[in-house]
Amino acid sequence: MLGQLTAQAREGAQLHHARVELAEALQREMLPASLPVLPGLRTAARYAPAQHGLDIGGDWYDGFRLPEGALAFSIGDVQGHDVAAAAFMGQVRVCLRAVAAVVSDPGEVLGRANDVLLSMDCELFATCSLLRFDPRTGELQGARAGHVPAVWATVDGRHGIAEDPGGPPLGLVPGAGYGVTRRRLTAAGSIVLLTDGVVEGPPFPIEVGLERVSRLVREAAGGDPDELAAEVMKVADSTGHADDAAVLVISYDGHDGDEDDEGDEGRDGPDRAGGGEA
């Protein structure tokens, strides 16, 4: 009898392990195989599943080229931890890519993507951050849909947590607007996009997690983005790693553009917020 119970327990453990491996493989196959780079711009990313249970998460990161030489980067988190969440994540990524190919303003991209996702009558929603970088001007435009703020630092000692105005998660509110923040990148530094699984857990407040990430970014600003991504992902171990987690690092070597133009982007609409240098 004891031997039979032991065999059943072993079989159950092996089955669970196989399901976890399958879930992780499914999630990773939906993430991009590579990220775009430019002279002076380096990128790196990490994804890690939850440490416990069969959590097929909806966290993602993405990077892709846009018309006229710009680059776009997104990161996000879909509600839920199952196959439906992973499938919805894939739909959100494709939707953002399709809209961004014909619409340059990140806020408008999120707004149109939100409308498309609502038209699909899916009960899920997703938080998201979307950045658009123009290498000709060094301008970085960003919009958020209910997502964790980005963390940034420059080699000259400036740093911050980008609590920029945004809008609601995608797939919740019809006709939602999304504010756009514009900054001109001049000094070398790093920007870190992440999901809440990195910085938040049941016993771990998000403010504490963001401060730990901010310290890491300040120490490694402008350095190897791959090493920084690995160090930031380690913060997830402190949170209990009850959720899957994603990190996207963008390191910038500096811009030699006309500094007289910096910080004058201003406010050009009711749903947009002006920015300054970074």
C-alpha positions as CSV (number, residue, x, y, z in Angstrom):
1,M,0.0,0.0,0.0
2,L,2.8,2.4,1.0
3,G,4.7,1.6,-2.2
4,Q,1.6,2.3,-4.3
5,L,1.1,5.7,-2.7
6,T,4.7,6.5,-3.2
7,A,4.5,5.6,-6.8
8,Q,1.4,7.7,-7.3
9,A,3.0,10.7,-5.5
10,R,6.1,10.3,-7.8
11,E,3.9,10.1,-10.9
12,G,2.0,13.2,-9.8
13,A,5.2,15.2,-9.2
14,Q,6.6,14.2,-12.6
15,L,3.3,15.2,-14.3
16,H,3.3,18.6,-12.5
17,H,7.0,19.2,-13.4
18,A,6.2,18.4,-17.1
19,R,3.2,20.8,-17.0
20,V,5.4,23.5,-15.6
21,E,8.1,23.0,-18.2
22,L,5.4,23.1,-20.9
23,A,3.9,26.3,-19.5
24,E,7.3,28.0,-19.4
25,A,8.1,26.9,-22.9
26,L,4.8,28.2,-24.2
27,Q,5.4,31.6,-22.5
28,R,9.0,31.9,-23.8
29,E,8.0,31.0,-27.3
30,M,5.6,34.0,-27.4
31,L,8.4,36.4,-26.4
32,P,10.7,38.0,-29.1
33,A,13.8,36.1,-30.0
34,S,15.8,39.3,-30.2
35,L,15.5,43.0,-29.6
36,P,16.5,45.8,-32.0
37,V,19.6,47.8,-31.4
38,L,21.2,51.0,-32.9
39,P,24.6,52.6,-32.7
40,G,24.7,54.0,-29.2
41,L,21.6,52.1,-28.0
42,R,21.8,48.7,-26.4
43,T,19.0,46.5,-25.0
44,A,18.5,43.4,-22.9
45,A,15.6,41.6,-21.3
46,R,14.7,38.9,-18.9
47,Y,11.6,36.8,-18.2
48,A,11.1,34.5,-15.3
49,P,8.0,32.4,-14.4
50,A,6.6,32.3,-10.9
51,Q,8.6,30.1,-8.6
52,H,5.6,28.2,-7.3
53,G,2.7,26.6,-9.1
54,L,1.6,26.4,-12.7
55,D,1.5,30.1,-13.4
56,I,1.4,30.6,-17.2
57,G,1.7,34.3,-16.9
58,G,0.8,37.1,-19.2
59,D,3.9,39.2,-18.7
60,W,5.7,40.2,-21.8
61,Y,8.4,42.5,-23.3
62,D,8.9,43.5,-26.9
63,G,11.0,45.7,-29.1
64,F,10.6,46.3,-32.8
65,R,11.5,48.7,-35.6
66,L,9.2,51.4,-36.9
67,P,9.0,53.3,-40.2
68,E,11.6,56.0,-40.7
69,G,14.1,54.4,-38.4
70,A,12.4,54.7,-35.0
71,L,12.3,52.0,-32.4
72,A,9.4,50.9,-30.2
73,F,9.6,49.1,-26.9
74,S,6.7,47.7,-24.8
75,I,6.3,45.8,-21.6
76,G,3.1,44.6,-20.0
77,D,1.2,42.3,-17.8
78,V,-2.1,40.5,-18.6
79,Q,-4.7,39.8,-15.9
80,G,-4.7,36.1,-14.8
81,H,-2.2,33.2,-14.9
82,D,-3.5,30.6,-17.3
83,V,-3.5,29.7,-21.0
84,A,-6.1,32.4,-21.8
85,A,-3.8,35.0,-20.3
86,A,-0.9,33.9,-22.4
87,A,-3.0,33.9,-25.5
88,F,-4.3,37.4,-24.8
89,M,-0.8,38.5,-24.2
90,G,0.1,37.4,-27.7
91,Q,-2.9,39.3,-29.1
92,V,-1.9,42.5,-27.3
93,R,1.7,42.3,-28.6
94,V,0.5,41.9,-32.2
95,C,-2.1,44.6,-31.8
96,L,0.5,47.1,-30.5
97,R,2.9,46.3,-33.3
98,A,0.2,46.6,-36.0
99,V,-1.0,50.0,-34.7
100,A,2.5,51.4,-34.1
101,A,3.4,50.7,-37.7
102,V,0.9,53.3,-38.9
103,V,0.5,55.6,-35.8
104,S,3.6,57.4,-34.4
105,D,2.1,58.9,-31.2
106,P,2.4,56.3,-28.3
107,G,-0.7,57.6,-26.6
108,E,-2.7,57.2,-29.8
109,V,-1.3,53.7,-30.3
110,L,-2.5,52.7,-26.8
111,G,-5.9,54.3,-27.4
112,R,-6.5,52.5,-30.7
113,A,-5.1,49.2,-29.3
114,N,-7.5,49.6,-26.4
115,D,-10.5,50.0,-28.8
116,V,-9.4,46.9,-30.8
117,L,-9.1,44.8,-27.7
118,L,-12.5,45.9,-26.4
119,S,-14.0,45.0,-29.8
120,M,-12.8,41.4,-29.2
121,D,-15.2,41.0,-26.3
122,C,-12.5,39.4,-24.1
123,E,-13.0,39.6,-20.4
124,L,-9.2,40.1,-19.7
125,F,-7.3,43.3,-19.5
126,A,-3.6,44.3,-19.6
127,T,-1.4,46.9,-18.2
128,C,1.3,48.2,-20.5
129,S,4.1,50.8,-21.1
130,L,5.0,51.8,-24.6
131,L,8.1,53.8,-25.6
132,R,9.1,55.3,-29.0
133,F,12.7,56.3,-29.6
134,D,13.8,58.5,-32.5
135,P,17.5,58.1,-33.0
136,R,17.7,61.2,-35.2
137,T,16.7,63.6,-32.4
138,G,17.3,61.5,-29.3
139,E,13.6,62.0,-28.4
140,L,11.9,59.4,-26.3
141,Q,8.1,59.4,-26.1
142,G,6.3,57.2,-23.6
143,A,2.8,56.3,-22.6
144,R,1.4,54.1,-19.8
145,A,-1.8,52.1,-19.5
146,G,-2.0,51.4,-15.8
147,H,1.5,49.9,-15.6
148,V,4.4,50.0,-13.2
149,P,6.5,53.2,-13.8
150,A,9.9,52.9,-15.4
151,V,13.1,53.5,-13.5
152,W,16.0,55.6,-15.0
153,A,19.4,57.0,-14.2
154,T,22.1,58.8,-16.0
155,V,25.9,58.6,-15.6
156,D,26.0,62.2,-14.4
157,G,24.0,61.3,-11.3
158,R,20.4,62.1,-12.2
159,H,17.8,59.4,-11.5
160,G,14.1,58.9,-10.9
161,I,11.0,56.8,-11.1
162,A,8.9,57.9,-14.0
163,E,5.5,58.5,-12.5
164,D,4.2,60.0,-15.7
165,P,0.5,60.5,-16.4
166,G,-1.1,57.6,-18.1
167,G,-4.5,56.0,-18.6
168,P,-6.4,52.9,-17.6
169,P,-5.3,49.3,-18.5
170,L,-6.0,48.2,-22.0
171,G,-9.3,46.4,-22.5
172,L,-11.3,48.2,-19.7
173,V,-12.6,51.7,-20.7
174,P,-14.0,52.5,-24.1
175,G,-12.5,55.6,-25.7
176,A,-9.8,55.9,-23.0
177,G,-7.0,58.5,-23.5
178,Y,-3.3,58.1,-22.7
179,G,-1.0,60.9,-21.9
180,V,2.4,61.1,-23.6
181,T,5.6,62.2,-22.0
182,R,8.4,63.5,-24.2
183,R,12.0,63.6,-23.2
184,R,15.2,64.2,-25.1
185,L,18.0,61.8,-24.1
186,T,21.3,63.7,-23.9
187,A,23.4,62.1,-21.2
188,A,24.4,58.4,-21.2
189,G,22.3,56.3,-18.9
190,S,19.8,53.4,-18.6
191,I,16.0,53.0,-18.5
192,V,14.5,50.0,-17.0
193,L,10.9,48.8,-17.8
194,L,9.5,46.0,-15.6
195,T,6.4,44.3,-14.5
196,D,5.0,44.2,-10.9
197,G,6.2,40.6,-10.4
198,V,9.7,42.1,-10.1
199,V,9.0,44.6,-7.4
200,E,5.8,43.5,-5.6
201,G,4.7,40.5,-3.6
202,P,2.4,39.7,-0.7
203,P,4.9,40.6,2.0
204,F,6.8,43.1,-0.2
205,P,5.4,46.6,-0.9
206,I,5.9,47.9,-4.5
207,E,7.6,51.1,-3.1
208,V,10.4,49.0,-1.6
209,G,10.9,47.0,-4.7
210,L,11.1,50.1,-6.9
211,E,13.6,51.7,-4.6
212,R,15.8,48.6,-4.8
213,V,15.6,48.7,-8.6
214,S,16.4,52.4,-8.6
215,R,19.5,51.8,-6.5
216,L,20.7,49.1,-9.0
217,V,20.1,51.4,-12.0
218,R,21.9,54.3,-10.3
219,E,24.9,52.0,-9.7
220,A,25.0,50.6,-13.3
221,A,23.7,53.6,-15.4
222,G,25.0,53.4,-18.9
223,G,26.7,50.0,-18.3
224,D,26.1,46.6,-19.8
225,P,22.3,46.2,-20.1
226,D,22.4,42.5,-19.9
227,E,24.2,42.5,-16.6
228,L,21.7,45.2,-15.3
229,A,18.7,43.1,-16.4
230,A,20.1,40.1,-14.6
231,E,20.6,42.1,-11.4
232,V,17.1,43.7,-11.5
233,M,15.5,40.3,-12.0
234,K,17.1,39.2,-8.7
235,V,14.9,41.7,-6.9
236,A,12.0,39.3,-7.8
237,D,13.5,36.8,-5.4
238,S,12.9,39.2,-2.5
239,T,9.2,39.5,-3.4
240,G,8.6,35.8,-3.1
241,H,8.2,35.5,-6.8
242,A,4.5,34.7,-6.6
243,D,4.0,36.2,-10.0
244,D,5.9,35.9,-13.3
245,A,8.2,38.8,-14.0
246,A,9.7,40.6,-17.0
247,V,12.5,43.2,-17.3
248,L,13.5,45.3,-20.3
249,V,16.7,47.5,-20.1
250,I,17.5,50.2,-22.6
251,S,21.0,51.7,-22.2
252,Y,21.9,54.9,-24.1
253,D,25.4,56.1,-24.8
254,G,24.5,59.8,-25.2
255,H,23.3,62.2,-27.9
256,D,25.2,65.1,-29.6
257,G,22.1,67.0,-30.8
258,D,21.4,70.7,-30.3
259,E,20.9,71.2,-26.6
260,D,19.1,74.5,-27.2
261,D,16.1,72.3,-28.2
262,E,16.1,70.2,-25.0
263,G,13.1,70.3,-22.7
264,D,10.9,72.5,-24.8
265,E,8.4,69.9,-26.0
266,G,5.7,71.3,-23.8
267,R,2.0,70.3,-23.7
268,D,0.3,69.9,-27.0
269,G,-3.1,68.5,-26.0
270,P,-5.4,67.7,-23.0
271,D,-4.2,64.1,-22.9
272,R,-0.5,64.7,-23.1
273,A,2.1,65.7,-20.6
274,G,5.3,67.5,-21.7
275,G,8.7,66.3,-20.5
276,G,12.3,67.4,-20.2
277,E,15.8,66.0,-20.4
278,A,16.7,62.5,-19.2
